[in-house]
Amino acid sequence: MAIKLRLARGGSKKRPFYRIVVSDSRMPRDGRYIERVGTYNPLLAKDNEERVSMDMERVQHWLDKGAQPTDRISRFLEAAGVIAKKERANLKKGEPGDKAKSRAEEKAAKAAEPATEESAE
């Protein structure tokens, strides 16, 4: 049986609230779970301590038993210092698209033109 630490969504439409749960990977996302070990409220400010709350003893217990955290949960655990930071390679994600690049080049060219005209006078 593959055990996962993952998020189960709650809350109403456009007002998400997540429970951090330990579940069998074959169960549905919001379905049956083994144990609830924390909560995550993305609507709170990032510096708010209640945004992510976990029972670290139980999380460590399940990690020792071989539970695999999902990517989002592993990021929470890295921030808490429970697991080592993983190397992630998504190099294209932050790169702007073609249209944004061309707009930025045009903007830079327009900004450079008045500066050269003023220096010539």
C-alpha positions in Angstrom: 0.0 0.0 0.0 1.5 3.3 -1.1 1.0 6.0 1.6 1.1 9.7 0.7 1.1 12.9 2.6 -1.2 15.2 0.5 -3.7 18.0 0.5 -7.5 17.3 0.6 -9.5 20.3 -0.5 -12.3 21.8 1.5 -14.0 25.2 1.6 -16.5 26.7 -0.7 -16.1 27.8 -4.3 -13.2 30.3 -4.7 -12.5 30.0 -0.9 -10.1 27.1 -0.7 -9.1 25.5 2.5 -7.0 22.3 2.7 -6.4 19.5 5.2 -3.0 17.9 5.2 -3.8 14.2 5.3 -2.1 10.8 5.2 -3.9 8.6 2.7 -3.6 5.6 0.5 -2.5 6.9 -2.9 -5.4 4.9 -4.6 -8.0 6.9 -2.7 -9.6 10.0 -4.3 -8.2 13.4 -3.4 -11.0 14.4 -1.1 -12.0 10.9 -0.2 -11.1 8.5 2.6 -7.8 9.2 4.5 -6.0 7.5 7.3 -5.2 10.5 9.5 -5.4 14.3 9.4 -2.0 15.8 10.3 -2.5 19.5 9.6 -4.2 22.3 7.7 -3.3 24.8 5.0 -5.2 28.1 4.4 -3.9 29.8 1.2 -6.1 32.8 1.8 -4.0 34.0 4.8 -0.9 36.1 4.3 2.3 34.3 3.6 3.9 35.5 6.8 1.0 34.4 8.9 1.9 31.4 11.2 -1.6 29.9 10.9 -1.3 29.6 7.1 0.3 26.2 7.4 -0.1 24.2 10.7 1.1 20.6 11.0 1.5 18.1 13.9 5.2 17.5 13.3 5.4 14.4 15.5 2.8 12.6 13.4 4.3 13.9 10.1 7.7 12.6 11.2 6.1 9.3 12.2 4.5 8.8 8.8 7.7 9.8 7.0 9.6 7.2 9.0 7.0 4.6 7.9 7.7 5.4 4.3 5.0 7.9 3.4 5.8 10.0 0.3 4.9 13.8 0.5 3.5 15.5 -2.6 5.4 18.4 -4.1 3.4 21.0 -2.2 3.7 19.2 1.2 7.5 18.7 0.6 7.8 22.4 0.2 6.0 23.0 3.5 8.3 20.4 5.2 11.4 22.0 3.6 10.3 25.4 5.0 9.8 23.8 8.4 13.3 22.2 8.3 12.0 18.6 8.5 13.4 17.4 5.2 16.3 18.5 3.1 15.6 20.9 0.2 15.3 19.1 -3.2 16.8 20.4 -6.4 14.0 21.3 -8.8 14.6 21.9 -12.4 11.9 23.9 -14.2 14.0 26.4 -15.9 11.5 27.6 -18.4 8.7 28.4 -15.8 9.9 31.9 -14.9 11.0 32.9 -18.4 8.7 35.3 -20.2 7.0 34.3 -23.4 7.8 35.6 -26.9 5.3 38.5 -26.9 6.5 39.7 -23.5 10.1 39.6 -24.6 9.3 41.6 -27.7 7.3 44.2 -25.7 10.2 44.5 -23.2 12.7 45.1 -26.1 10.4 47.7 -27.6 10.1 49.4 -24.2 13.8 49.4 -23.7 14.4 50.8 -27.2 11.9 53.7 -26.6 13.5 54.5 -23.2 16.9 54.6 -24.9 15.8 57.0 -27.7 14.9 60.1 -25.6 18.1 59.7 -23.6 20.3 59.8 -26.7 18.3 62.8 -28.1 18.8 64.8 -24.8 22.6 64.0 -24.8 22.9 65.2 -28.4 21.5 68.6 -27.6 
